[in-house]
Amino acid sequence: MTATSVEELGSMLQRFGVVDYIVFTLMLLICAVIGIYYGFISKQVTADDYLMGGRKMTIFPVSMSLIASAVSGITLIGTSTELYLYGTQYLYICFGVVLMGFAMTYAYLPVLHDLQLTSIYEYWELRFNKQARLFGSVLFVIFAITWTPIVIYVPALAFNQVTGVNVHVVSPLVCVICIFYTCVGGLKAVVWTDVIQTIIMFGAMVLVAVKGTMDIGGTAVVWQRNLDSGRIELPNLSIDPLERHTLIIMVIGGCVSWIYKGGIMQIMAQRYVSLPKLRDARIAVWIFVLGVLSLTAVCGYNGLLIYATYYDCDPLTTKLAKAKDQLLPLLVMRTLADFPGLPGCFVAGVFSAALSSMSTTMNSMAVVVLEDFYKPFSAKPLTERQTSILMRTVVVIFGFVCVALVFFVEKLGSVLQATMSLDAITSGPSLGIFSIGFFLPWVTCKGMVAGGVVALGFMSWIILGAQTAIATGRIVHQTKPMTVEGCTYEFSSSNTTLEPTTDDVFVLFRISYLWYTVLGAVVTMVVSLVVSFATGPNDPRDVEHRLLSPVIRWMMPQQNTKCALSKGYEGKIRENHHTSSGKKEACEKVISDEITEQDTTPAVAGGYECQK
């Protein structure tokens, strides 16, 4: 192949045949059929059916949906790229994922599941007020609009690598299918398509790993070549926050990031609450943890496999791969192109991950718009038909807005770091406010708003400043060594190697991106506490115990409120709370409606206690 140019070789590798297109199309058709089934045959009768699956979902599909929602194409491709460029230090984030499982199981999930909220931001109203709920919903909208276009862009980039079809042609075509089945099928369609898509994406990644390893001579070759290049790394025990990846960053930063991403974000919490029992939700958490660990391991191995395959001819230097996140698709076409249908299976797997994340976000956006933007501010309730029209309209509009925003995400560099960075603008303040509600009963609404606003502005400044510095080449992270000495094709050499970041970049712009969510949450909590104590803190006895995490309930003094939340009454309390001056008054109204004459103290109605 000595006479072959890099352009000719690239064209030769774009052998996406008829069978591959059939396999890819079949995946899309299966998703559409599931949407048709739940939209027109097994109809979603009520809004609760459409948004929450009637709260009668089962563990297996919900667990698969959790995995598919959290593990997008960004993870599949971005993790492989990360290990090819920077080595195995990123994989120590798995310890953080395990810690997240314990935090969700014992600290966060019991409160969320017990309250049975449709929109998780309704918690902010119960703990603070209606304005706080609106603030949380706005943060979610910002997150969704910045995250979803990247989710769409990554698989389109992979499709471009293996077919040559323009990114901005394939994105709208595939997303229309996603918008369709999400629009007509609701949560049940989303969850069951997620099951299919999880199986496809996991199978695709394992297929690449097995065939690619066989092609280069086995796992021993993969290990030795990466060991020789310094990519196999022991934990970095440094405590320098400016280093990109260290063990402490991966464990603490990874845990905090995943508590939001895998737990209390609307997208995920909506699925936990769709399970009928807390025990089921806890099982789903640990299945989710195992799924994330498994996929991270397989994707990480594929990153090592990419280097072992191209160890003497870096495709980024030669421009065989035009973007960093096209490395895995390039490997796929090298290893699977001679087997009709297998490249199509891989692309279907990557797109499956993206579609599951996009459909989940669209469904959650419908929840937020209905529950947080419409109902609290509308005196007239919607009919079932009007509710259905509103929810589906939200899905369609949000879907097409995100497709349009794909044009703006092509300059972000490595998508894994860029995504985790941009997410933290809102995830840090959001996690901080939830943690305030769960663990800091002294914080007032005024303090919470001050903390959230300060943290949002502070993190926007740091993260956007860092991303600007990366885009302009002022921040450059040192990659592992690469060479082109063994290339057997012609390419144009380039001397554009950038020097690593120097000290002239502002220090906060240089901190590891995995500290962002931690920093945002800490700033939120600290500012909230300071403002609350400066203006007069809450009395912890006035905070409903069921709004606090079980971790701290035992430390709280006896409740001083007239009423305590109880099962079967939350919905009525929330409904009355919208039209009354506070939770206590709403609570009392519920009891007065239920008990006309009761002389005992305390009065008990259906498990609901009220001191008279």
C-alpha positions as CSV (number, residue, x, y, z in Angstrom):
1,M,0.0,0.0,0.0
2,T,3.0,2.3,-0.3
3,A,1.5,4.2,-3.2
4,T,-1.8,4.7,-1.5
5,S,-2.6,8.2,-0.3
6,V,-4.4,8.9,3.0
7,E,-7.4,10.1,1.0
8,E,-7.6,6.9,-1.0
9,L,-7.2,4.7,2.1
10,G,-10.0,6.7,3.8
11,S,-12.3,6.1,0.9
12,M,-11.4,2.4,0.9
13,L,-12.4,2.1,4.5
14,Q,-15.8,3.7,3.9
15,R,-17.4,0.4,2.8
16,F,-20.8,0.7,4.4
17,G,-22.7,-1.8,2.2
18,V,-26.4,-2.6,1.5
19,V,-26.5,-5.1,4.4
20,D,-25.1,-2.6,6.8
21,Y,-27.8,0.0,5.8
22,I,-30.4,-2.7,6.3
23,V,-29.2,-3.6,9.8
24,F,-29.1,0.1,10.7
25,T,-32.5,0.8,9.3
26,L,-33.9,-2.3,11.1
27,M,-32.9,-0.8,14.4
28,L,-34.7,2.4,13.6
29,L,-37.8,0.5,12.5
30,I,-37.9,-1.6,15.7
31,C,-37.9,1.7,17.7
32,A,-40.7,3.1,15.6
33,V,-42.8,-0.1,15.9
34,I,-42.4,0.0,19.7
35,G,-43.6,3.6,19.7
36,I,-46.6,2.7,17.5
37,Y,-47.5,-0.2,19.8
38,Y,-47.6,2.0,23.0
39,G,-49.1,5.0,21.2
40,F,-51.9,3.3,19.3
41,I,-52.4,-0.3,20.6
42,S,-51.5,-0.3,24.3
43,K,-52.6,3.3,24.7
44,Q,-51.4,5.7,27.3
45,V,-54.7,6.7,28.8
46,T,-53.6,9.3,31.3
47,A,-50.7,11.8,31.7
48,D,-49.3,9.6,34.5
49,D,-49.2,6.6,32.0
50,Y,-47.5,8.7,29.4
51,L,-44.9,10.3,31.7
52,M,-44.4,7.7,34.4
53,G,-45.6,4.4,32.9
54,G,-48.4,4.4,35.5
55,R,-45.7,3.9,38.2
56,K,-46.0,0.2,37.6
57,M,-42.8,-0.5,35.7
58,T,-40.6,-3.5,36.4
59,I,-37.0,-3.6,37.5
60,F,-35.3,-5.1,34.3
61,P,-36.5,-2.6,31.7
62,V,-36.1,0.4,34.0
63,S,-32.5,-0.7,34.8
64,M,-31.7,-1.1,31.1
65,S,-33.3,2.3,30.5
66,L,-31.2,3.9,33.2
67,I,-28.0,2.5,31.6
68,A,-29.0,3.6,28.2
69,S,-30.0,7.1,29.3
70,A,-26.7,7.7,31.2
71,V,-24.4,6.0,28.7
72,S,-24.8,7.9,25.4
73,G,-22.7,7.7,22.3
74,I,-20.5,10.3,24.0
75,T,-19.5,7.6,26.5
76,L,-19.0,4.8,24.0
77,I,-16.8,6.8,21.7
78,G,-15.4,9.4,24.1
79,T,-14.1,6.9,26.6
80,S,-12.2,5.0,23.9
81,T,-10.7,8.3,22.6
82,E,-9.8,9.3,26.1
83,L,-7.7,6.1,26.7
84,Y,-6.1,6.3,23.3
85,L,-4.9,9.9,23.9
86,Y,-4.3,10.0,27.7
87,G,-4.0,6.5,29.1
88,T,-5.9,4.5,31.7
89,Q,-6.1,7.1,34.5
90,Y,-9.7,7.9,33.6
91,L,-10.8,4.3,34.4
92,Y,-10.4,5.0,38.1
93,I,-13.6,6.9,37.9
94,C,-15.2,3.4,38.4
95,F,-14.5,3.8,42.1
96,G,-16.6,7.0,42.1
97,V,-19.4,5.2,40.3
98,V,-19.5,2.6,43.1
99,L,-19.6,5.3,45.8
100,M,-22.5,7.0,43.9
101,G,-24.4,3.7,44.2
102,F,-24.1,3.8,48.0
103,A,-25.0,7.5,48.2
104,M,-28.1,7.1,46.0
105,T,-29.2,3.9,47.9
106,Y,-29.1,5.3,51.4
107,A,-29.1,9.1,51.2
108,Y,-31.0,10.4,48.2
109,L,-33.3,7.7,46.7
110,P,-35.4,7.0,49.9
111,V,-36.7,10.7,49.9
112,L,-37.3,10.9,46.1
113,H,-39.1,7.6,45.9
114,D,-41.2,8.1,49.1
115,L,-42.6,11.5,47.8
116,Q,-43.6,10.0,44.5
117,L,-43.0,13.2,42.6
118,T,-43.6,13.4,38.8
119,S,-41.2,16.3,38.4
120,I,-38.2,16.1,40.8
121,Y,-38.2,19.9,41.0
122,E,-41.5,19.7,42.9
123,Y,-39.3,18.8,45.8
124,W,-37.8,22.3,45.7
125,E,-41.3,23.7,46.1
126,L,-42.1,21.4,49.1
127,R,-38.8,22.3,50.7
128,F,-38.6,26.0,49.7
129,N,-41.3,27.6,47.5
130,K,-42.8,27.8,44.0
131,Q,-40.1,30.2,42.8
132,A,-37.4,27.7,43.8
133,R,-39.1,25.0,41.8
134,L,-39.2,27.2,38.7
135,F,-35.4,28.0,39.2
136,G,-34.7,24.2,39.2
137,S,-36.7,23.6,36.1
138,V,-34.9,26.4,34.3
139,L,-31.6,24.8,35.2
140,F,-32.8,21.5,33.8
141,V,-33.8,23.2,30.5
142,I,-30.4,24.8,30.2
143,F,-28.8,21.4,30.8
144,A,-31.0,19.6,28.2
145,I,-30.4,22.2,25.5
146,T,-26.6,22.1,26.0
147,W,-26.3,18.3,26.4
148,T,-28.7,16.8,23.8
149,P,-27.1,18.4,20.6
150,I,-23.7,16.8,21.6
151,V,-25.5,13.5,22.1
152,I,-26.8,13.7,18.6
153,Y,-23.6,14.9,17.0
154,V,-21.3,12.1,18.2
155,P,-23.0,9.2,16.4
156,A,-23.5,11.3,13.4
157,L,-19.7,11.8,13.4
158,A,-19.3,8.0,13.6
159,F,-21.7,7.5,10.7
160,N,-19.8,10.1,8.7
161,Q,-16.5,8.2,9.2
162,V,-17.9,4.9,8.0
163,T,-20.1,6.1,5.2
164,G,-19.0,9.6,4.2
165,V,-22.6,10.9,4.6
166,N,-22.6,14.5,6.0
167,V,-23.2,14.9,9.7
168,H,-26.0,17.4,9.1
169,V,-27.8,15.1,6.7
170,V,-28.0,12.0,8.9
171,S,-28.7,13.8,12.2
172,P,-32.2,15.1,11.2
173,L,-33.2,11.9,9.5
174,V,-32.5,9.7,12.5
175,C,-33.8,12.2,15.1
176,V,-37.2,12.3,13.3
177,I,-37.6,8.6,14.2
178,C,-36.7,9.3,17.8
179,I,-39.1,12.2,18.0
180,F,-41.8,10.0,16.6
181,Y,-41.6,7.1,19.0
182,T,-41.1,9.4,22.0
183,C,-44.0,11.5,21.0
184,V,-46.6,8.8,20.5
185,G,-45.4,6.1,22.9
186,G,-44.5,8.0,26.1
187,L,-42.3,6.6,28.9
188,K,-43.1,2.9,28.2
189,A,-42.0,3.3,24.6
190,V,-38.8,5.1,25.7
191,V,-38.0,2.4,28.3
192,W,-38.5,-0.6,26.0
193,T,-36.6,1.0,23.1
194,D,-33.9,1.6,25.7
195,V,-33.8,-2.1,26.5
196,I,-33.3,-3.0,22.8
197,Q,-30.8,-0.2,22.4
198,T,-28.7,-1.2,25.5
199,I,-28.4,-4.7,24.2
200,I,-27.4,-3.5,20.7
201,M,-24.8,-1.0,22.0
202,F,-23.2,-3.4,24.5
203,G,-23.1,-6.2,21.8
204,A,-21.5,-3.8,19.3
205,M,-18.7,-2.8,21.7
206,V,-18.0,-6.4,22.6
207,L,-18.0,-7.4,19.0
208,V,-15.4,-4.7,18.1
209,A,-13.2,-5.7,21.1
210,V,-13.2,-9.4,20.3
211,K,-12.6,-9.1,16.5
212,G,-10.0,-6.3,16.9
213,T,-8.1,-8.3,19.5
214,M,-8.0,-11.4,17.3
215,D,-6.7,-9.3,14.3
216,I,-3.6,-8.1,16.1
217,G,-2.7,-11.3,17.9
218,G,-4.5,-11.4,21.3
219,T,-4.8,-9.5,24.5
220,A,-1.1,-9.9,25.4
221,V,-0.2,-7.7,22.3
222,V,-2.8,-5.1,23.3
223,W,-1.4,-5.0,26.9
224,Q,2.3,-4.9,25.9
225,R,2.0,-2.2,23.3
226,N,0.0,0.0,25.7
227,L,2.4,-0.7,28.5
228,D,5.4,0.2,26.4
229,S,3.8,3.6,25.5
230,G,2.9,4.4,29.1
231,R,-0.8,4.2,28.6
232,I,-1.2,1.5,31.4
233,E,-1.0,3.6,34.5
234,L,-1.1,3.1,38.3
235,P,-3.3,5.6,40.2
236,N,-1.9,9.1,40.2
237,L,-1.8,9.9,43.9
238,S,-1.1,13.7,43.4
239,I,-3.4,16.1,45.3
240,D,-2.8,18.9,42.7
241,P,-6.2,20.1,41.5
242,L,-4.7,21.4,38.3
243,E,-3.7,17.9,37.1
244,R,-6.3,16.6,34.7
245,H,-6.8,13.2,36.2
246,T,-5.7,12.0,39.7
247,L,-7.1,9.3,41.9
248,I,-8.7,11.8,44.3
249,I,-10.3,13.7,41.4
250,M,-11.6,10.5,39.8
251,V,-13.1,9.1,43.1
252,I,-14.5,12.3,44.6
253,G,-15.2,14.2,41.4
254,G,-16.5,11.1,39.7
255,C,-18.8,10.2,42.6
256,V,-20.3,13.7,42.8
257,S,-20.8,14.0,39.0
258,W,-22.5,10.6,38.9
259,I,-24.8,11.3,41.8
260,Y,-26.3,14.0,39.6
261,K,-25.9,12.3,36.3
262,G,-27.1,8.8,37.4
263,G,-29.4,9.7,40.3
264,I,-31.1,13.0,41.0
265,M,-31.4,14.4,37.5
266,Q,-35.0,14.5,36.2
267,I,-34.1,12.0,33.5
268,M,-33.0,9.4,36.0
269,A,-35.3,10.1,38.9
270,Q,-38.3,9.8,36.7
271,R,-37.4,6.1,36.1
272,Y,-36.7,5.3,39.8
273,V,-40.1,6.7,40.7
274,S,-41.8,4.7,38.0
275,L,-41.0,1.6,40.1
276,P,-43.7,0.7,42.6
277,K,-41.4,-0.1,45.6
278,L,-38.3,1.5,47.1
279,R,-36.7,-1.9,47.2
280,D,-37.1,-2.2,43.4
281,A,-35.6,1.2,42.9
282,R,-32.5,0.2,45.0
283,I,-32.0,-2.9,43.0
284,A,-32.3,-0.8,39.8
285,V,-29.5,1.5,41.2
286,W,-27.1,-1.4,41.6
287,I,-27.9,-3.0,38.2
288,F,-27.3,0.5,36.8
289,V,-23.9,0.7,38.5
290,L,-22.9,-2.7,37.2
291,G,-24.0,-1.7,33.7
292,V,-22.0,1.5,33.8
293,L,-18.9,-0.3,35.1
294,S,-19.2,-3.0,32.4
295,L,-19.6,-0.5,29.5
296,T,-16.8,1.8,30.8
297,A,-14.5,-1.3,31.0
298,V,-15.4,-2.4,27.4
299,C,-15.1,1.1,26.0
300,G,-11.8,1.6,27.8
301,Y,-10.4,-1.6,26.4
302,N,-11.4,-0.5,23.0
303,G,-9.4,2.6,23.5
304,L,-6.3,0.5,24.3
305,L,-7.2,-1.7,21.3
306,I,-7.1,1.4,19.0
307,Y,-3.6,2.3,20.1
308,A,-2.4,-1.3,19.8
309,T,-3.8,-1.4,16.2
310,Y,-2.3,2.0,15.2
311,Y,0.7,2.1,17.6
312,D,3.2,2.8,14.8
313,C,0.9,5.0,12.5
314,D,-1.2,7.6,14.4
315,P,-4.4,8.2,12.3
316,L,-4.8,11.7,13.8
317,T,-1.4,12.8,12.6
318,T,-2.0,11.5,9.1
319,K,-5.6,12.8,9.0
320,L,-6.9,9.3,8.3
321,A,-9.3,10.2,11.1
322,K,-10.3,13.8,10.7
323,A,-11.5,14.2,14.3
324,K,-10.5,12.6,17.6
325,D,-13.8,11.0,18.1
326,Q,-13.7,9.2,14.8
327,L,-11.0,6.9,16.0
328,L,-13.3,4.1,17.1
329,P,-15.4,4.1,13.9
330,L,-12.1,4.0,12.0
331,L,-11.1,0.8,13.9
332,V,-14.5,-0.6,13.3
333,M,-14.2,-0.3,9.5
334,R,-10.7,-1.7,9.6
335,T,-11.7,-4.8,11.6
336,L,-15.3,-5.4,10.5
337,A,-15.6,-4.1,7.0
338,D,-15.1,-7.5,5.4
339,F,-18.2,-8.9,7.3
340,P,-21.4,-7.4,5.8
341,G,-23.8,-6.2,8.5
342,L,-21.2,-5.9,11.3
343,P,-20.3,-2.2,10.7
344,G,-24.0,-1.6,10.5
345,C,-24.4,-3.3,13.9
346,F,-21.8,-1.0,15.4
347,V,-23.3,2.2,14.0
348,A,-26.7,1.0,15.2
349,G,-25.2,0.5,18.6
350,V,-23.7,4.0,18.8
351,F,-26.9,5.6,17.5
352,S,-28.9,3.4,19.9
353,A,-27.0,5.0,22.8
354,A,-27.7,8.5,21.4
355,L,-31.4,7.9,20.7
356,S,-32.0,6.5,24.1
357,S,-30.5,9.6,25.7
358,M,-32.3,11.9,23.4
359,S,-35.7,10.2,23.8
360,T,-35.3,10.2,27.6
361,T,-34.5,13.9,27.7
362,M,-37.5,14.7,25.5
363,N,-39.8,12.8,27.7
364,S,-38.4,14.5,30.8
365,M,-38.7,17.9,29.1
366,A,-42.4,17.1,28.7
367,V,-42.7,16.4,32.4
368,V,-40.9,19.6,33.4
369,V,-43.0,21.8,31.0
370,L,-46.3,20.3,32.2
371,E,-45.6,20.0,35.9
372,D,-43.3,23.0,36.5
373,F,-44.1,25.6,33.9
374,Y,-47.8,25.1,33.3
375,K,-49.6,23.6,36.2
376,P,-48.3,25.8,39.0
377,F,-49.2,29.0,37.1
378,S,-52.5,27.9,35.6
379,A,-55.8,28.2,37.4
380,K,-57.7,26.1,34.9
381,P,-56.7,22.4,34.7
382,L,-56.1,20.8,31.3
383,T,-58.3,18.0,30.0
384,E,-56.6,14.7,29.2
385,R,-56.7,15.6,25.5
386,Q,-55.2,19.1,26.1
387,T,-52.5,17.5,28.3
388,S,-51.7,15.0,25.6
389,I,-51.4,17.7,23.0
390,L,-49.1,19.9,25.2
391,M,-46.8,17.0,26.1
392,R,-46.4,15.8,22.5
393,T,-45.9,19.4,21.2
394,V,-43.1,19.9,23.7
395,V,-41.4,16.7,22.5
396,V,-41.5,17.8,18.9
397,I,-40.3,21.3,19.4
398,F,-37.5,20.4,21.8
399,G,-36.4,17.6,19.4
400,F,-36.0,19.9,16.4
401,V,-34.4,22.7,18.4
402,C,-31.7,20.2,19.5
403,V,-31.1,19.0,15.9
404,A,-30.6,22.6,14.8
405,L,-28.1,23.2,17.6
406,V,-25.9,20.3,16.3
407,F,-24.3,23.0,14.0
408,F,-22.8,24.7,17.1
409,V,-21.0,21.7,18.8
410,E,-18.3,20.9,16.2
411,K,-15.6,23.1,17.8
412,L,-15.7,21.6,21.3
413,G,-12.6,19.3,21.1
414,S,-12.8,15.9,22.9
415,V,-16.5,15.4,23.5
416,L,-16.1,13.4,26.7
417,Q,-14.4,16.3,28.5
418,A,-16.4,19.0,26.8
419,T,-19.7,17.4,27.7
420,M,-18.8,16.8,31.3
421,S,-17.6,20.3,31.5
422,L,-20.7,22.0,30.1
423,D,-23.0,19.8,32.1
424,A,-21.4,21.0,35.3
425,I,-22.6,24.6,34.7
426,T,-26.0,23.5,35.8
427,S,-25.4,20.1,37.5
428,G,-23.2,21.7,40.3
429,P,-25.8,24.2,41.4
430,S,-28.6,21.7,41.0
431,L,-26.9,19.0,43.1
432,G,-26.0,21.7,45.6
433,I,-29.6,22.8,46.1
434,F,-30.9,19.2,46.3
435,S,-28.2,18.5,48.9
436,I,-29.2,21.6,50.8
437,G,-32.8,20.4,50.9
438,F,-31.7,16.9,52.0
439,F,-28.9,17.7,54.5
440,L,-29.1,21.4,55.6
441,P,-32.5,22.2,57.2
442,W,-31.2,25.6,58.4
443,V,-31.0,27.0,54.9
444,T,-33.8,29.4,53.9
445,C,-35.3,30.0,50.5
446,K,-33.5,33.3,50.3
447,G,-30.2,31.6,51.1
448,M,-30.9,28.8,48.5
449,V,-31.6,31.3,45.7
450,A,-28.5,33.3,46.6
451,G,-26.3,30.2,46.6
452,G,-27.8,28.9,43.3
453,V,-27.5,32.1,41.4
454,V,-23.9,32.8,42.6
455,A,-22.8,29.2,41.8
456,L,-24.5,29.4,38.4
457,G,-22.7,32.6,37.5
458,F,-19.4,31.4,39.0
459,M,-19.4,28.1,37.2
460,S,-20.4,29.6,33.9
461,W,-17.4,32.0,34.1
462,I,-15.0,29.2,34.9
463,I,-16.3,26.6,32.5
464,L,-16.9,28.8,29.5
465,G,-13.5,30.5,30.1
466,A,-11.8,27.1,30.2
467,Q,-13.6,25.9,27.0
468,T,-12.7,29.1,25.2
469,A,-9.0,28.6,26.2
470,I,-9.2,25.0,24.9
471,A,-10.8,26.1,21.6
472,T,-8.2,28.8,21.0
473,G,-5.3,26.5,21.9
474,R,-4.3,28.3,25.1
475,I,-5.0,25.2,27.2
476,V,-3.5,22.0,25.8
477,H,-3.3,18.7,27.7
478,Q,-0.3,16.5,27.1
479,T,-1.2,13.3,25.3
480,K,0.6,10.0,25.4
481,P,3.4,9.5,22.7
482,M,2.3,8.6,19.2
483,T,4.3,8.0,16.0
484,V,3.9,7.7,12.2
485,E,7.1,5.8,11.6
486,G,5.3,2.6,10.5
487,C,2.8,4.2,8.1
488,T,2.5,2.4,4.8
489,Y,0.5,5.1,3.0
490,E,1.3,8.7,1.8
491,F,0.1,11.6,3.9
492,S,1.0,15.3,4.3
493,S,3.1,15.9,7.4
494,S,2.0,18.8,9.7
495,N,4.1,20.7,12.2
496,T,1.1,22.0,14.2
497,T,1.9,20.3,17.5
498,L,0.8,22.5,20.3
499,E,2.8,23.0,23.5
500,P,1.2,22.0,26.8
501,T,-0.6,24.7,28.8
502,T,1.6,27.3,30.5
503,D,1.1,29.2,33.7
504,D,-0.2,32.4,31.9
505,V,-3.7,30.9,31.8
506,F,-5.8,31.9,34.8
507,V,-5.5,29.2,37.5
508,L,-9.2,28.5,37.9
509,F,-9.5,27.8,34.1
510,R,-6.8,25.1,34.5
511,I,-8.4,23.0,37.3
512,S,-9.6,19.5,36.3
513,Y,-13.0,19.4,34.6
514,L,-14.0,16.7,37.1
515,W,-13.9,19.2,39.9
516,Y,-16.5,21.4,38.3
517,T,-19.6,19.7,39.7
518,V,-18.0,19.4,43.1
519,L,-17.1,23.1,43.0
520,G,-20.5,24.2,41.9
521,A,-22.3,22.2,44.6
522,V,-19.9,23.4,47.3
523,V,-20.2,27.1,46.3
524,T,-24.0,26.7,46.3
525,M,-24.1,25.1,49.8
526,V,-21.6,27.5,51.4
527,V,-23.2,30.7,50.0
528,S,-26.6,29.4,51.0
529,L,-25.6,28.7,54.6
530,V,-23.8,32.1,54.9
531,V,-26.8,34.1,53.6
532,S,-29.3,32.0,55.6
533,F,-27.5,32.6,58.9
534,A,-26.9,36.2,58.1
535,T,-30.6,36.9,57.5
536,G,-32.0,34.4,60.0
537,P,-31.8,30.6,59.5
538,N,-34.7,28.1,59.5
539,D,-35.6,26.3,62.6
540,P,-34.9,22.6,61.8
541,R,-38.1,21.7,63.7
542,D,-40.1,23.5,61.0
543,V,-38.8,21.3,58.2
544,E,-40.8,18.2,57.3
545,H,-38.7,15.2,58.3
546,R,-39.7,13.3,55.1
547,L,-38.0,16.0,53.1
548,L,-34.7,15.3,54.8
549,S,-32.3,12.4,54.0
550,P,-32.6,9.4,56.3
551,V,-28.9,10.0,57.0
552,I,-29.6,13.0,59.1
553,R,-33.2,12.5,60.3
554,W,-32.1,10.9,63.5
555,M,-30.1,14.0,64.4
556,M,-33.0,16.4,63.9
557,P,-35.1,17.7,66.8
558,Q,-38.7,16.7,67.1
559,Q,-40.9,18.3,64.4
560,N,-42.6,21.5,65.4
561,T,-45.0,21.6,62.4
562,K,-48.7,20.9,62.9
563,C,-48.7,18.4,60.2
564,A,-46.4,15.7,58.8
565,L,-46.4,14.5,55.2
566,S,-47.8,11.0,54.9
567,K,-48.4,8.5,52.1
568,G,-51.6,9.0,50.2
569,Y,-51.8,12.8,51.0
570,E,-48.8,14.3,49.2
571,G,-50.7,14.9,46.0
572,K,-53.6,16.6,47.9
573,I,-51.1,18.7,49.9
574,R,-49.3,19.8,46.7
575,E,-52.6,20.6,45.0
576,N,-53.8,22.7,48.0
577,H,-50.3,24.3,48.4
578,H,-50.6,25.9,45.0
579,T,-53.6,28.0,46.2
580,S,-52.7,28.5,49.9
581,S,-50.1,30.5,51.7
582,G,-47.9,27.6,52.7
583,K,-47.4,23.9,53.3
584,K,-48.9,24.0,56.8
585,E,-52.1,25.7,55.6
586,A,-52.4,23.2,52.7
587,C,-51.8,20.4,55.1
588,E,-54.5,21.6,57.5
589,K,-57.0,22.0,54.7
590,V,-56.5,18.4,53.6
591,I,-57.1,17.2,57.2
592,S,-60.2,19.4,57.6
593,D,-61.6,17.9,54.4
594,E,-60.9,14.4,55.7
595,I,-61.9,14.7,59.3
596,T,-65.0,16.6,60.3
597,E,-65.1,15.6,63.9
598,Q,-62.1,14.2,65.8
599,D,-61.3,14.7,69.4
600,T,-58.3,12.5,69.8
601,T,-54.8,13.9,69.9
602,P,-53.1,13.2,67.6
603,A,-55.8,12.6,65.0
604,V,-55.0,9.9,62.5
605,A,-56.5,9.5,59.1
606,G,-55.2,6.9,56.7
607,G,-51.8,7.0,58.3
608,Y,-51.7,10.8,58.3
609,E,-51.0,12.5,61.6
610,C,-52.0,16.0,62.6
611,Q,-51.6,17.5,66.0
612,K,-54.9,19.4,66.8
